[in-house]
Amino acid sequence: MHRYRIPSTSPMVPFDDGLELSASGVAANVETLLAIGVDGIGFGFSEPWHLSFEERKRAISLHVEAVAGRAVCYVHATDHSVRNTVALLRHAQEAGADAAMVWVPYEFAKSQQMAIEWFE
């Protein structure tokens, strides 16, 4: 049987029956991904737009804690607000993430110049 390496993936954030972020669910997702051989585990590629700002910060912390240095742990930290993006980047750094990804929010990506201005 061949074992293929999976460079990285960003699992969805699980919730419990009370609609709270599930720390045990995050840990279970991370363990499953490590068992199949991912080299990197991220958080926040698709569902952040459905989480509150505080839930996003909590999810970042839960993911970094669950990965515990066993793979590269990265965070997608983009927000529609520049202030919130910077705060998420700082939180990811404080939590111990290995890397953070920032992309231009879709409403600012109408031209290359607008994308540059967003980062500036």
C-alpha positions in Angstrom: 0.0 0.0 0.0 1.3 3.4 -0.9 1.3 6.2 1.7 0.9 9.6 0.1 1.9 12.7 1.8 -0.7 15.4 2.0 1.0 18.9 2.1 -1.6 20.6 4.2 -5.3 21.0 4.8 -7.7 23.2 6.8 -10.4 21.3 8.6 -13.7 22.8 9.4 -14.4 23.9 13.0 -16.7 21.6 14.8 -19.4 22.7 17.2 -21.1 20.8 20.1 -24.8 20.4 20.6 -24.9 23.8 22.4 -23.4 25.5 19.3 -20.1 26.2 21.1 -16.7 25.5 19.5 -15.8 21.9 20.4 -12.3 21.6 21.7 -12.6 17.8 21.6 -13.8 18.0 18.1 -10.9 20.1 17.0 -8.5 17.7 18.7 -10.2 14.7 17.0 -10.0 16.4 13.6 -6.3 17.1 14.1 -5.5 13.6 15.2 -7.3 12.2 12.1 -5.4 14.5 9.8 -2.0 13.6 11.4 -2.9 9.9 11.2 -3.4 10.2 7.4 -0.1 12.0 7.0 -0.6 15.7 6.5 2.4 17.9 6.8 0.5 21.0 7.7 -2.8 21.8 9.4 -4.4 25.2 9.2 -7.5 27.0 10.4 -9.8 29.4 9.0 -10.1 29.0 5.2 -13.8 28.9 4.7 -15.8 29.2 7.9 -14.4 32.3 9.5 -17.1 34.4 7.9 -19.6 32.5 10.0 -17.8 32.9 13.3 -17.7 35.8 15.6 -14.3 37.5 16.1 -13.9 35.9 19.5 -14.8 32.5 18.1 -12.1 32.9 15.5 -9.5 33.7 18.1 -10.6 30.7 20.2 -10.5 28.4 17.2 -7.0 29.6 16.4 -5.9 28.7 19.9 -7.6 25.3 19.8 -6.0 24.4 16.5 -2.5 25.4 17.6 -2.9 23.6 20.9 -4.1 20.4 19.2 -1.4 20.4 16.6 1.2 20.8 19.4 4.2 21.1 17.0 3.6 17.8 15.3 3.0 19.4 11.9 3.2 23.0 10.5 0.3 24.9 12.0 -0.9 27.9 10.0 -3.8 30.3 10.3 -5.8 32.1 7.6 -6.1 35.5 9.3 -7.9 37.7 6.7 -10.8 39.8 7.8 -12.8 42.5 6.0 -11.4 44.8 8.6 -7.7 45.7 8.5 -7.7 46.2 12.3 -9.2 42.7 12.8 -6.7 41.2 10.4 -3.8 42.6 12.4 -5.4 41.5 15.7 -5.8 37.9 14.3 -2.2 37.9 13.1 -1.1 39.0 16.5 -3.3 36.4 18.2 -1.9 33.7 15.9 1.6 34.7 16.8 0.9 34.7 20.5 -0.9 31.3 20.3 2.2 29.8 18.6 1.2 29.3 15.0 4.0 28.6 12.7 2.7 30.8 9.9 -0.2 33.0 8.9 -1.9 33.5 5.5 -3.4 36.8 4.6 -5.2 37.5 1.3 -7.1 40.4 0.0 -10.8 40.3 1.0 -12.9 39.8 -2.1 -14.4 43.3 -2.0 -11.0 44.8 -2.3 -9.7 42.5 -5.1 -11.4 44.4 -7.9 -8.1 45.5 -9.3 -4.4 44.9 -8.6 -4.1 48.5 -7.4 -6.9 48.0 -4.9 -5.2 44.9 -3.6 -2.0 46.8 -3.1 -3.8 49.6 -1.3 -5.5 47.1 1.1 -2.1 45.8 2.1 -0.6 49.2 2.4 
